[in-house]
Amino acid sequence: MTNADDGRTAGRRDVLRAGAAALVLGAAGCTSGGKQPVVAASSDAGPTTAPPATPSATPSATPPAAPTPLPNPPLWQPGPSEVQPDVKRRAVELVAALGAWPPGGQGAAAARARVAALGLPPGLADQAGPLAPAAPEASLEVIDAQYGGILADSASVLVVCRQWTRQPDGSVAAGGATVDVRLSRAAPRWTVTELHPGEPGPPAAAPSPAVAQVLAQSRIELPPEALADLRSGTVHDSVLHAMLQLAGTYTLSVSVVRTGHPLDVFGTTRPSDHPLGRAFDVWRIDGRAVVDPSTPRQLVESFMRDAAAAGSYNVGGPVAIPGPGNQFFTDDTHHDHVHVGFTS
């Protein structure tokens, strides 16, 4: 090849490069909004095309926050010193099945299935009352299970509960109930015959000043239903003043005040002081469970004597205390709590 041919070849290459540059510049001049598409240069002189413009990225929506998990406390278990441990265990299992369910487990049919899985009559689910609100999810804590009465072939267990429910907006609401669970002896386990959930009623428009004093006293621990009893204005001031006086010496964990307790003393036709708003039960003193054998008996006896000194005419507990008349008593029903009753 001659030098002239080399010159002509170089000239053609310069023309091709200039044409390709013109194509790029021309394409750039046709875009709108000042955005330039990427143009791929061809290895030959063939037509060059631009891919469609990529739409501008839009910020992605913030994902919704995960709902706050419901508390998941362990299931309450009876201790080794119980008179009839399986009686309480049976009652607690049923209340837990009625008052707690996973997301989507609400409704009567699901509750009946959970009850049936315990080997109990499914129809008990229809007696759940406030334990079965219209919520898509619920969890439950059994604070305490104490006897409302225990006889040879029948029993009442008062299951004191705190409950959390999922609300329609995803928030969590806290409440609770006390359930009088009635049982009868059967083989291989005791069976549940009926349920009586407490219904404290609405708060009073003007409760007594003593109610506010009790609610402000951190040494008086009240479960949800007992708290509602006080706010309802149906508890006598004698009960409130005694609580306040005892709180000067002890931290008292109350289990039952008015609602959730049998109407009559269990196994009798004698009206109980509880539904009349004239009694309260204490299941723990200074953080020590009354039923726990490691709790000093002297502590329990001192509390019982001080309850009598606070005006109670009828103090029951696990300790036999000599005293005037029938002021003090003990029996199997009261081995797990101290009962403090008043005449008015």
C-alpha positions in Angstrom: 0.0 0.0 0.0 1.3 3.5 -0.9 1.6 6.5 1.3 -1.2 8.0 -0.7 -3.5 5.1 0.1 -2.5 5.5 3.8 -3.6 9.1 3.6 -6.9 8.3 2.0 -7.6 5.6 4.6 -6.8 8.0 7.4 -9.1 10.5 5.9 -12.0 8.1 5.7 -11.4 7.2 9.4 -11.6 10.9 10.3 -14.9 11.2 8.5 -16.4 8.2 10.3 -15.3 9.6 13.7 -16.8 13.0 12.9 -20.1 11.4 11.8 -20.3 9.3 15.0 -19.7 12.4 17.1 -22.4 14.3 15.2 -24.9 11.5 16.0 -24.1 11.7 19.7 -24.4 15.5 19.8 -27.6 15.3 17.8 -29.2 12.8 20.1 -28.2 14.9 23.1 -29.9 17.9 21.6 -33.3 16.0 21.3 -33.7 15.1 25.0 -36.2 17.0 27.1 -35.7 18.4 30.6 -31.9 18.5 30.2 -31.6 14.7 30.8 -29.3 12.9 28.4 -29.8 9.2 27.7 -26.8 7.0 27.4 -25.9 6.4 23.7 -23.9 3.3 22.7 -21.5 4.0 19.8 -21.6 1.4 17.1 -18.4 -0.4 16.2 -19.4 0.2 12.6 -21.1 3.1 10.8 -24.6 1.6 11.3 -27.5 3.4 13.0 -27.2 4.1 16.7 -30.3 4.0 19.0 -30.8 5.2 22.5 -32.6 3.1 25.2 -35.8 4.6 26.7 -35.2 7.2 29.4 -35.3 5.8 32.9 -38.0 7.4 35.0 -36.7 9.3 38.0 -36.7 7.2 41.2 -39.4 8.0 43.7 -38.8 7.6 47.4 -40.2 4.3 48.7 -43.0 4.5 51.3 -41.8 4.0 54.9 -42.8 0.4 55.9 -45.4 0.3 58.8 -43.9 -0.2 62.2 -44.2 -3.7 63.6 -47.0 -3.8 66.3 -45.8 -3.8 69.9 -45.7 -7.5 71.0 -48.1 -8.4 73.7 -46.6 -9.5 77.1 -46.1 -13.3 77.3 -45.8 -14.2 80.9 -45.3 -17.8 82.0 -48.4 -19.7 83.1 -49.0 -19.6 86.8 -48.2 -22.9 88.6 -49.3 -24.1 92.1 -46.6 -24.6 94.7 -45.8 -27.9 96.5 -47.7 -26.9 99.7 -51.1 -26.6 98.1 -54.0 -28.6 99.6 -55.1 -29.7 96.1 -52.5 -28.5 93.5 -54.3 -30.0 90.5 -57.6 -28.2 91.4 -55.9 -24.8 91.0 -53.9 -26.0 87.9 -57.1 -27.1 86.2 -58.8 -23.8 86.9 -55.8 -21.8 85.7 -55.5 -23.8 82.5 -59.1 -23.1 81.6 -58.9 -19.3 82.3 -55.7 -19.1 80.2 -57.3 -20.9 77.3 -60.3 -18.5 77.4 -58.3 -15.3 78.0 -55.4 -15.6 75.6 -55.1 -16.4 71.9 -52.7 -15.8 69.0 -53.5 -13.3 66.2 -56.7 -14.4 64.5 -57.7 -16.8 67.3 -60.6 -14.7 68.5 -64.2 -15.8 68.5 -66.5 -18.3 70.2 -65.7 -21.2 67.9 -61.9 -20.9 68.5 -62.5 -20.5 72.3 -64.6 -23.7 72.3 -61.9 -25.6 70.5 -59.3 -24.5 73.0 -61.5 -25.6 75.9 -62.2 -28.9 74.3 -58.5 -29.5 73.8 -58.2 -29.4 77.7 -60.8 -32.2 77.9 -63.4 -29.8 79.4 -66.9 -29.1 78.1 -66.6 -26.6 75.2 -69.8 -24.8 76.4 -67.7 -23.3 79.2 -66.4 -20.8 76.6 -69.8 -19.3 76.5 -69.4 -18.2 80.2 -66.1 -16.3 79.6 -67.7 -12.9 79.8 -65.1 -10.1 80.0 -62.3 -12.6 79.4 -63.4 -12.8 75.7 -63.4 -9.3 74.3 -63.7 -8.7 70.5 -59.9 -8.4 69.9 -57.8 -10.1 67.3 -55.1 -11.1 69.8 -54.8 -11.4 73.6 -52.4 -12.5 76.3 -53.0 -13.2 79.9 -51.2 -13.3 83.2 -52.5 -15.1 86.2 -51.5 -13.0 89.2 -52.7 -15.5 91.7 -55.1 -18.4 92.1 -56.6 -18.7 95.6 -59.4 -20.8 97.0 -62.9 -19.4 97.3 -63.6 -22.8 98.9 -62.3 -26.3 99.0 -64.4 -29.3 100.1 -64.0 -33.1 99.5 -65.7 -33.2 96.1 -66.2 -29.5 95.1 -64.1 -26.4 95.0 -64.1 -22.7 94.0 -60.8 -21.2 92.7 -60.6 -17.5 92.3 -58.3 -16.9 89.3 -57.0 -13.3 89.5 -55.9 -12.1 86.0 -54.3 -9.3 84.1 -55.1 -9.3 80.3 -53.6 -7.4 77.3 -55.6 -7.1 74.1 -54.7 -5.8 70.6 -56.8 -2.9 69.5 -58.0 -2.1 66.0 -55.3 0.5 65.6 -52.6 -1.9 66.6 -52.1 -0.5 70.1 -52.3 -2.6 73.3 -54.9 -2.2 76.0 -54.5 -3.6 79.5 -57.3 -4.8 81.8 -58.1 -7.9 83.7 -60.7 -9.9 85.6 -61.1 -12.2 88.5 -62.9 -15.5 87.7 -64.7 -17.7 90.2 -64.0 -21.2 88.7 -66.2 -24.0 90.1 -64.9 -27.5 90.0 -66.0 -31.0 91.0 -64.0 -34.1 91.7 -63.7 -36.5 88.7 -61.2 -39.0 87.3 -58.5 -38.7 86.2 -58.6 -35.0 87.0 -61.1 -32.6 88.5 -63.4 -31.0 86.0 -64.8 -27.5 85.7 -68.6 -27.1 86.0 -69.1 -23.4 85.7 -67.5 -19.9 85.6 -68.4 -16.7 87.3 -66.3 -13.8 86.0 -66.5 -10.6 88.1 -68.2 -7.5 86.8 -67.2 -4.5 88.9 -69.3 -1.9 87.0 -68.4 1.6 86.0 -66.4 4.1 88.1 -68.4 6.2 90.6 -68.8 9.8 89.8 -67.6 10.8 93.3 -65.8 8.0 95.2 -64.9 8.6 98.8 -61.6 10.4 99.7 -60.4 7.1 101.2 -60.4 5.6 97.7 -58.0 8.2 96.4 -55.7 7.6 99.5 -55.6 3.9 98.9 -54.9 4.3 95.1 -52.0 6.7 96.0 -50.5 4.2 98.5 -47.7 2.3 96.8 -47.6 -0.3 99.6 -51.1 -1.5 98.6 -50.9 -3.6 95.4 -54.3 -4.1 93.7 -55.0 -6.3 90.7 -57.2 -4.9 87.9 -60.6 -6.1 89.2 -59.9 -5.0 92.8 -58.9 -1.6 91.5 -62.1 -1.4 89.6 -64.1 -2.4 92.8 -62.6 0.6 94.6 -63.3 3.0 91.8 -66.9 1.8 91.6 -67.6 3.3 95.0 -69.1 0.0 96.3 -66.4 -0.8 98.9 -67.0 0.3 102.5 -64.6 2.8 104.1 -63.9 0.3 106.9 -62.1 -1.8 104.3 -60.2 1.2 102.9 -59.1 2.5 106.3 -57.9 -0.9 107.3 -55.8 -1.2 104.1 -54.2 2.1 104.8 -53.5 1.3 108.4 -51.9 -2.0 107.5 -49.9 -0.3 104.7 -48.2 1.7 107.4 -46.4 -1.5 108.5 -46.6 -3.9 105.5 -46.7 -4.1 101.8 -49.9 -6.0 101.1 -50.8 -7.6 97.8 -54.6 -7.8 97.5 -56.2 -10.6 95.6 -60.0 -10.1 95.9 -62.1 -7.3 97.3 -65.7 -7.4 96.2 -66.3 -9.0 92.8 -65.1 -12.3 91.6 -65.8 -13.9 95.0 -68.7 -16.4 95.7 -71.8 -14.7 96.9 -72.1 -17.1 99.8 -69.4 -18.6 102.0 -68.6 -21.7 99.9 -70.6 -24.8 100.9 -73.1 -22.7 102.9 -76.0 -20.4 102.4 -74.4 -17.7 104.6 -73.7 -14.5 102.6 -70.1 -13.6 102.2 -68.8 -10.2 103.3 -67.0 -9.8 99.9 -69.9 -9.1 97.6 -71.2 -6.6 100.1 -68.0 -4.6 99.9 -67.0 -5.4 103.4 -63.9 -7.6 103.0 -60.6 -8.0 101.2 -58.1 -10.9 100.8 -54.3 -10.6 100.9 -52.3 -13.3 99.1 -48.8 -11.8 99.7 -47.3 -9.9 102.6 -44.0 -7.9 102.2 -43.5 -9.8 98.9 -43.9 -13.2 100.6 -46.7 -15.4 99.4 -49.0 -16.6 102.3 -49.1 -20.1 100.8 -45.3 -20.4 100.6 -44.0 -22.6 103.4 -40.8 -20.5 103.5 -42.8 -17.4 104.5 -42.3 -16.9 108.2 -45.4 -17.9 110.2 -44.6 -15.0 112.5 -45.1 -12.6 109.7 -48.5 -14.0 108.8 -49.6 -14.1 112.4 -48.5 -10.5 113.0 -50.4 -9.4 109.9 -53.5 -11.2 111.1 -53.4 -9.6 114.5 -52.8 -6.2 113.1 -55.8 -6.7 110.7 -57.9 -7.4 113.8 -56.5 -4.3 115.5 -57.6 -2.3 112.3 -61.2 -3.2 113.0 -61.8 -6.6 111.4 -64.2 -8.9 113.3 -63.3 -11.9 111.2 -59.7 -12.7 110.3 -58.9 -16.0 108.6 -55.6 -17.4 107.5 -53.2 -20.4 107.6 -52.3 -19.8 111.3 -54.4 -20.8 114.2 -54.5 -17.8 116.6 -56.2 -17.9 120.0 -58.4 -14.9 120.5 -61.8 -13.7 121.8 -64.9 -15.3 120.2 -64.6 -16.1 116.5 -62.3 -13.2 115.6 -59.6 -15.5 114.1 -60.1 -18.8 112.2 -58.2 -21.1 110.0 -59.2 -23.8 107.5 -58.1 -25.4 104.2 -59.7 -22.6 102.2 -57.6 -19.9 103.9 -54.3 -21.7 103.9 -53.3 -19.5 100.8 -54.5 -16.1 101.9 -55.6 -13.9 104.7 -59.2 -12.8 104.8 -60.1 -9.5 106.5 -63.8 -8.9 107.0 -65.9 -6.1 108.5 -69.5 -5.7 109.8 -70.0 -2.4 108.0 
